[in-house]
C-alpha cells in the first residue's frame, strides 16, 4: 500500500511496465513472460487500491493464467508464484 502517495502515478507506471513487458513477451515469451506476469499482479494491486475491482480481477486472472502456463513448463520454478498472487 502506498500510504497516501501518488496512487495515480503508481498506476500509470505499472500500466506502462505491463505494456512494455507485453511487447517484450510477444517477441521472446520464454524470456519475458515471467516479468509480464509479475507486472500484471502488481497492476491488479494498484487497480484494486484505485477502486477498479473489475480491472484488478482482469489483471490478476491474466497473471494467474500466465503463471499456470509457466508452471506447466517448469513446475519447480513457477508454481510458487501461484501461491504469492495477491
Secondary structure, DSSP 8 states (H G I E B T S, - for coil): --SSS-HHHHHHHHHHHHHHHHHHHHH-HHHHHHHHHHHHHHHHHHHHHTT-HHHHHHHHHHHHHHHHHHHHH-HHHHHHHHHH--
